[in-house]
């Protein structure tokens, strides 16, 4: 691998840029208002994301190749689970403070470890299991004040339902990660990205008869921008993995909480509570430990391969 391709600093920069653009996407969706159907939001997010994605693939001469697949059912399954994840996530986003929705979403990589162990047979040892359990305790610390609202207001509490929705989104997102892990065994990355946006657009469009609402021009523009941001962020994220190892760039995902707190405070008047900050610190700490542990194991595996004799 040449130096131009493997450039950790470039990978980190692209990762941070993807986080910034993803947070901008979430901000636009939240600003569009909470009276828009989630299916409607996911359609705009998915359909307009295809514009930069198709343009990017066409510019690189990969568009025709991207449509070639031998596993259309796998793409449809990944798209269906992904659209459900986005729908729950967007519902929670418009009913919760922005930083809180972001923090609960950090449960996804923790749950992905669990699902990879059960469904893909990946080896997960004690250290990672411990970090996952601690991280999920952190998630419960964040959402517990919202769940207590169920006792006061029943299932009519939008904040409680929002917290549950984001947790469901994280669970489905982790399931989608497992499906992607299976797809990458036979499918190219740009094919996976393109078919996800395409299938998600079609699945979300199917919700049109179930109560899409008329939008103001401001809301329409915000959702269109959100879609473009989603596509651009996906390109930046994909490109970041071309220049650096996942274990190198993954910790920078947590910069989103800093952006979420700042944007949430200045645009929406969201003031993070002590409980939310404590739970977030626990979740982020557990996530970084898992990433660090994976990095160490990766180095050990590389070192073991270097010292293997020709006889094995």
Secondary structure, 3 states (H helix, E strand, C coil): CCCCCCCHHHHHHHHHHHHHHHHHHHHHHHHHCCCCCHHHHHHHHHHCHHHHHHHHHHHCCCHHHHCCCCCHHHHHHHHHHHHHHHHHHHHHHHHCCHHHHHHHHCHHHHHHHHHHHHHCCCCCCHHHHHHHHHHHHHHHHHHHHHHCHHHHHHHHCHHHHHHHHHHHHHHHHHHHHHHHHHHCCCCCHHHHHHHHHHHHHHHHHCCHHHCCCCCCHHHHHHHHHHHHHHHHHHHHHHHHHHHCCHHHHHHHHHHHHHHHHHHHHHHHCCCCCHHHHHHHHHHHHHHHHHHHHHHHHHHHHHHHHHCCCCCC
